[in-house]
């Protein structure tokens, strides 16, 4: 997996792109989320359009980071959610703990709505 980062005016964008599977994919995701969480941005958008599947290990990392960031009043929004093992959606697999947007254009709206709830 390859990870790209972009600091935007109101958010921090992390783009995940599939490459040869590696044991370090989860570590790369952790490092990217750690760096994003230190950016001071109130929203972190994770673009998964370059992934075909999200592993259960990566789901665990996302769920934990989403909870940690929520306590710090920061939203983690997964955009273009990939398929999950066993055919469940990301929202179902995370038991509703991860914010999901179908596109990057929807990410800010999803994050803003979650803060107001």
Residue frames as a rotation matrix with the C-alpha (Angstrom) as fourth column:
UNK 1
0.586 0.810 0.000 0.00
0.810 -0.586 0.000 0.00
0.000 0.000 -1.000 0.00
UNK 2
-0.599 -0.690 0.406 1.12
0.672 -0.709 -0.214 3.52
0.436 0.144 0.888 -0.72
UNK 3
0.288 0.646 -0.707 0.05
0.902 -0.431 -0.025 6.52
-0.321 -0.630 -0.707 1.33
UNK 4
-0.485 -0.338 0.806 -0.25
0.597 -0.802 0.023 10.09
0.639 0.493 0.591 0.09
UNK 5
-0.075 0.406 -0.911 -1.03
0.906 -0.353 -0.232 13.10
-0.416 -0.843 -0.341 2.27
UNK 6
-0.436 0.003 0.900 -2.41
0.534 -0.804 0.261 16.54
0.725 0.594 0.349 1.52
UNK 7
-0.601 0.240 -0.762 -3.06
0.628 -0.447 -0.637 19.37
-0.494 -0.862 0.118 3.96
UNK 8
-0.244 0.643 0.726 -6.25
0.727 -0.373 0.576 21.16
0.641 0.668 -0.377 2.92
UNK 9
-0.486 0.026 0.874 -7.66
-0.275 -0.953 -0.124 24.41
0.830 -0.301 0.470 4.36
UNK 10
0.116 0.650 0.751 -10.17
-0.954 -0.139 0.267 22.70
0.278 -0.747 0.604 6.67
UNK 11
0.905 0.240 0.351 -8.99
-0.332 0.915 0.230 19.11
-0.266 -0.325 0.908 6.72
UNK 12
-0.276 -0.960 0.050 -6.13
-0.805 0.260 0.533 16.68
-0.525 0.107 -0.844 6.33
UNK 13
0.719 0.549 -0.426 -6.48
-0.694 0.542 -0.473 14.24
-0.029 0.636 0.771 3.42
UNK 14
-0.368 -0.750 0.550 -4.88
-0.570 0.649 0.503 10.80
-0.735 -0.129 -0.666 3.50
UNK 15
0.488 0.469 -0.736 -5.05
-0.872 0.298 -0.388 8.82
0.038 0.831 0.554 0.25
UNK 16
-0.072 -0.442 0.894 -4.50
-0.402 0.833 0.379 5.06
-0.913 -0.332 -0.238 0.33
UNK 17
0.379 0.106 -0.919 -3.48
-0.921 0.134 -0.365 3.30
0.085 0.985 0.149 -2.89
UNK 18
0.838 0.011 0.545 -3.20
-0.141 0.970 0.196 -0.43
-0.527 -0.242 0.815 -3.28
UNK 19
0.100 -0.807 -0.582 0.11
-0.954 0.088 -0.286 -1.95
0.282 0.583 -0.761 -4.27
UNK 20
-0.203 -0.206 -0.957 1.60
-0.074 0.978 -0.195 -5.34
0.976 0.032 -0.214 -3.55
UNK 21
0.832 0.552 0.051 0.15
-0.106 0.068 0.992 -6.59
0.544 -0.831 0.115 -0.24
UNK 22
-0.296 -0.955 -0.023 2.59
-0.041 0.037 -0.998 -6.17
0.954 -0.294 -0.050 2.59
UNK 23
0.023 0.227 -0.974 2.68
0.904 0.411 0.117 -6.91
0.427 -0.883 -0.196 6.28
UNK 24
-0.775 -0.438 -0.455 3.43
0.600 -0.735 -0.315 -3.22
-0.196 -0.517 0.833 6.83
UNK 25
-0.436 0.660 0.611 0.08
0.402 -0.464 0.789 -1.94
0.805 0.590 -0.063 5.46
UNK 26
0.590 0.677 -0.440 -1.42
0.680 -0.123 0.723 -1.60
0.435 -0.726 -0.532 8.93
UNK 27
0.005 -0.697 -0.717 1.72
0.859 -0.365 0.360 0.16
-0.512 -0.618 0.597 10.16
UNK 28
-0.827 -0.267 0.494 1.58
0.524 -0.683 0.508 2.58
0.202 0.680 0.705 7.23
UNK 29
0.077 0.941 0.329 -2.05
0.446 -0.328 0.833 3.36
0.892 0.083 -0.445 8.06
UNK 30
0.560 0.076 -0.825 -1.17
0.827 -0.109 0.551 3.93
-0.048 -0.991 -0.124 11.74
UNK 31
-0.462 -0.831 -0.311 1.66
0.768 -0.550 0.329 6.28
-0.445 -0.087 0.892 10.81
UNK 32
-0.685 0.259 0.681 -0.52
0.425 -0.616 0.663 8.24
0.592 0.744 0.312 8.38
UNK 33
0.414 0.910 -0.023 -3.31
0.498 -0.205 0.842 8.62
0.762 -0.361 -0.538 10.94
UNK 34
0.292 -0.408 -0.865 -0.84
0.903 -0.180 0.390 9.60
-0.315 -0.895 0.316 13.66
UNK 35
-0.782 -0.614 0.101 0.63
0.603 -0.708 0.367 12.30
-0.154 0.348 0.925 11.43
UNK 36
-0.379 0.730 0.569 -2.85
0.353 -0.455 0.818 13.50
0.855 0.511 -0.085 10.43
UNK 37
0.535 0.637 -0.555 -3.98
0.732 -0.022 0.681 13.64
0.421 -0.771 -0.478 14.06
UNK 38
-0.018 -0.648 -0.761 -1.04
0.836 -0.427 0.344 15.91
-0.548 -0.631 0.549 14.87
UNK 39
-0.504 -0.195 0.841 -1.89
0.784 -0.513 0.351 18.33
0.363 0.836 0.411 12.06
UNK 40
-0.851 0.236 -0.469 -4.30
0.157 -0.738 -0.656 20.36
-0.501 -0.632 0.591 14.17
UNK 41
-0.756 0.622 -0.206 -7.08
-0.450 -0.264 0.853 19.96
0.476 0.737 0.480 11.60
UNK 42
-0.418 0.698 0.581 -10.61
-0.767 0.071 -0.638 19.26
-0.487 -0.713 0.505 12.85
UNK 43
0.752 0.653 0.085 -11.32
-0.477 0.629 -0.614 16.77
-0.454 0.422 0.785 10.08
UNK 44
-0.540 -0.836 0.096 -9.30
-0.545 0.434 0.717 13.90
-0.641 0.335 -0.691 8.67
UNK 45
0.608 0.705 -0.365 -10.49
-0.722 0.300 -0.623 12.46
-0.330 0.643 0.691 5.39
UNK 46
-0.394 -0.685 0.613 -9.29
-0.321 0.728 0.607 8.99
-0.862 0.042 -0.506 4.41
UNK 47
0.294 0.447 -0.845 -9.68
-0.937 -0.040 -0.347 8.38
-0.189 0.894 0.407 0.67
UNK 48
-0.236 -0.312 0.920 -9.91
-0.284 0.928 0.242 4.63
-0.929 -0.204 -0.308 0.09
UNK 49
0.689 0.565 -0.455 -10.82
-0.567 0.029 -0.823 4.80
-0.451 0.825 0.341 -3.62
UNK 50
0.086 -0.764 -0.639 -7.48
-0.911 0.199 -0.360 3.16
0.402 0.613 -0.680 -4.40
UNK 51
-0.782 -0.298 0.548 -8.25
-0.542 0.759 -0.360 0.10
-0.309 -0.578 -0.755 -2.24
UNK 52
-0.412 0.661 -0.627 -10.34
-0.421 0.472 0.775 -2.88
0.808 0.583 0.084 -3.28
UNK 53
0.456 0.507 -0.732 -10.66
0.416 0.606 0.678 -4.42
0.787 -0.613 0.065 0.20
UNK 54
0.083 -0.379 0.922 -10.12
-0.783 -0.597 -0.175 -3.21
0.617 -0.707 -0.346 3.76
UNK 55
-0.384 -0.307 -0.871 -8.57
0.146 0.911 -0.386 -5.87
0.912 -0.275 -0.305 5.98
UNK 56
0.644 0.639 -0.420 -9.90
0.470 0.103 0.876 -6.63
0.604 -0.762 -0.235 9.45
UNK 57
-0.066 -0.751 -0.657 -6.62
0.986 -0.149 0.072 -5.35
-0.152 -0.643 0.751 10.95
UNK 58
-0.856 -0.229 0.464 -7.05
0.365 -0.903 0.228 -2.03
0.366 0.365 0.856 9.16
UNK 59
0.119 0.968 0.223 -10.68
0.178 -0.242 0.954 -1.85
0.977 -0.073 -0.201 10.31
UNK 60
0.494 -0.004 -0.869 -9.51
0.855 0.185 0.485 -2.25
0.159 -0.983 0.095 13.90
UNK 61
-0.604 -0.772 -0.199 -6.99
0.784 -0.620 0.025 0.59
-0.143 -0.141 0.980 13.45
UNK 62
-0.652 0.413 0.636 -9.66
0.144 -0.756 0.639 2.84
0.744 0.508 0.434 11.91
UNK 63
0.418 0.869 -0.264 -12.16
0.413 0.077 0.908 2.09
0.809 -0.489 -0.326 14.67
UNK 64
0.235 -0.411 -0.881 -9.63
0.963 -0.024 0.268 2.85
-0.132 -0.911 0.390 17.41
UNK 65
-0.814 -0.573 0.093 -8.42
0.580 -0.798 0.163 6.05
-0.019 0.187 0.982 15.75
UNK 66
-0.295 0.790 0.538 -11.99
0.229 -0.488 0.842 7.22
0.928 0.372 -0.037 15.13
UNK 67
0.625 0.524 -0.578 -12.78
0.647 0.065 0.760 6.85
0.436 -0.849 -0.299 18.84
UNK 68
-0.112 -0.774 -0.624 -9.53
0.935 -0.294 0.197 8.54
-0.336 -0.561 0.756 19.89
UNK 69
-0.855 -0.225 0.467 -10.05
0.432 -0.806 0.404 11.43
0.286 0.547 0.787 17.49
UNK 70
0.088 0.970 0.227 -13.70
0.411 -0.243 0.879 11.85
0.907 0.016 -0.420 18.50
UNK 71
0.480 0.023 -0.877 -12.56
0.876 -0.068 0.477 12.41
-0.049 -0.997 -0.053 22.11
UNK 72
-0.503 -0.731 -0.460 -10.36
0.621 -0.677 0.397 15.22
-0.601 -0.086 0.794 20.75
UNK 73
0.339 0.783 -0.522 -13.28
0.081 -0.577 -0.813 16.71
-0.937 0.233 -0.259 18.77
UNK 74
-0.504 -0.499 -0.705 -11.76
-0.736 -0.178 0.653 15.64
-0.451 0.848 -0.278 15.46
UNK 75
0.595 0.784 0.180 -13.73
-0.502 0.537 -0.678 13.78
-0.628 0.313 0.713 12.80
UNK 76
-0.718 -0.678 0.158 -12.32
-0.314 0.519 0.795 10.83
-0.621 0.521 -0.586 10.84
UNK 77
0.444 0.868 -0.221 -14.29
-0.572 0.085 -0.816 10.33
-0.690 0.489 0.534 7.62
UNK 78
-0.528 -0.529 0.665 -13.63
0.174 0.699 0.694 7.35
-0.831 0.482 -0.277 5.34
UNK 79
0.158 0.524 -0.837 -14.38
-0.749 -0.489 -0.447 8.29
-0.643 0.698 0.315 1.73
UNK 80
0.201 0.021 -0.979 -15.04
-0.856 0.490 -0.165 5.81
0.477 0.871 0.116 -1.07
UNK 81
0.096 -0.196 0.976 -15.27
-0.822 0.538 0.189 2.91
-0.562 -0.820 -0.110 1.40
UNK 82
-0.596 -0.362 -0.717 -13.86
-0.720 0.637 0.276 -0.33
0.356 0.681 -0.640 0.01
UNK 83
0.444 0.731 -0.518 -15.61
-0.400 0.679 0.616 -3.67
0.802 -0.067 0.594 0.32
UNK 84
-0.040 -0.364 0.931 -15.27
-0.993 0.120 0.005 -5.52
-0.113 -0.924 -0.366 3.57
UNK 85
-0.920 -0.219 -0.326 -14.62
-0.242 0.970 0.031 -9.22
0.309 0.107 -0.945 4.13
UNK 86
-0.732 0.681 -0.013 -17.90
0.574 0.606 -0.550 -11.14
-0.367 -0.410 -0.835 4.43
UNK 87
-0.505 0.525 0.685 -19.69
0.668 -0.266 0.695 -8.53
0.547 0.809 -0.216 2.30
UNK 88
0.322 0.604 -0.729 -20.67
0.911 -0.409 0.063 -6.18
-0.260 -0.684 -0.682 5.13
UNK 89
0.621 -0.107 0.777 -20.48
0.290 -0.889 -0.354 -2.41
0.728 0.445 -0.521 4.84
UNK 90
-0.490 -0.867 0.090 -17.87
0.315 -0.272 -0.909 -0.39
0.813 -0.417 0.406 6.69
UNK 91
-0.290 0.472 0.832 -20.57
-0.771 -0.630 0.089 1.18
0.566 -0.616 0.547 8.86
UNK 92
0.782 0.599 -0.174 -21.88
-0.416 0.709 0.570 -2.27
0.464 -0.373 0.803 9.85
UNK 93
0.371 -0.718 -0.589 -18.41
0.514 0.687 -0.513 -3.70
0.773 -0.112 0.624 10.42
UNK 94
-0.696 -0.667 0.265 -17.43
0.194 -0.531 -0.825 -0.76
0.691 -0.523 0.499 12.65
UNK 95
-0.237 0.730 -0.641 -20.78
0.970 0.220 -0.108 -0.87
0.062 -0.647 -0.760 14.46
UNK 96
0.661 0.609 0.439 -21.44
0.645 -0.760 0.081 2.70
0.383 0.229 -0.895 13.35
UNK 97
0.561 -0.488 -0.668 -18.25
0.522 -0.418 0.744 4.08
-0.642 -0.766 0.021 14.94
UNK 98
-0.618 -0.783 0.074 -16.67
0.516 -0.333 0.789 5.25
-0.593 0.525 0.610 11.67
UNK 99
0.256 0.647 -0.718 -18.06
-0.243 -0.676 -0.696 8.12
-0.936 0.353 -0.017 9.62
UNK 100
-0.423 -0.327 0.845 -18.42
0.655 0.534 0.535 7.23
-0.626 0.779 -0.012 5.94
UNK 101
0.170 0.425 -0.889 -18.83
-0.471 -0.758 -0.452 9.46
-0.866 0.496 0.071 2.88
UNK 102
0.674 0.154 0.723 -19.38
0.451 0.689 -0.567 8.09
-0.586 0.708 0.395 -0.60
UNK 103
0.477 -0.531 0.700 -17.23
0.659 -0.310 -0.685 10.84
0.581 0.789 0.202 -2.13
UNK 104
-0.554 -0.737 -0.388 -14.69
0.829 -0.449 -0.333 13.41
0.071 -0.506 0.860 -1.02
UNK 105
-0.635 0.388 0.668 -17.25
-0.040 -0.880 0.474 16.08
0.772 0.274 0.574 -1.85
UNK 106
0.456 0.884 -0.105 -19.50
-0.010 0.123 0.992 14.64
0.890 -0.451 0.065 0.88
UNK 107
-0.147 -0.601 -0.786 -16.76
0.744 0.457 -0.488 14.32
0.652 -0.656 0.380 3.52
UNK 108
-0.932 -0.230 0.279 -17.07
0.027 -0.814 -0.580 17.81
0.361 -0.533 0.765 4.98
UNK 109
-0.143 0.966 0.214 -20.87
-0.702 -0.252 0.666 17.54
0.698 -0.055 0.714 5.12
UNK 110
0.435 0.257 -0.863 -20.68
0.249 0.887 0.390 14.18
0.865 -0.385 0.322 6.93
UNK 111
-0.488 -0.715 -0.501 -18.09
0.719 -0.004 -0.695 15.50
0.495 -0.699 0.516 9.40
UNK 112
-0.846 0.196 0.495 -20.07
-0.314 -0.935 -0.166 18.67
0.431 -0.296 0.853 10.07
UNK 113
0.177 0.978 -0.109 -23.31
-0.527 0.187 0.829 16.76
0.832 -0.089 0.548 10.63
UNK 114
0.224 -0.126 -0.966 -21.64
0.572 0.820 0.026 14.41
0.789 -0.558 0.256 13.12
UNK 115
-0.825 -0.561 -0.075 -20.34
0.415 -0.510 -0.753 17.34
0.384 -0.652 0.653 15.17
UNK 116
-0.638 0.629 0.444 -23.77
-0.624 -0.760 0.182 18.94
0.452 -0.161 0.878 15.37
UNK 117
0.240 0.762 -0.601 -25.44
-0.164 0.642 0.749 15.72
0.957 -0.081 0.279 16.59
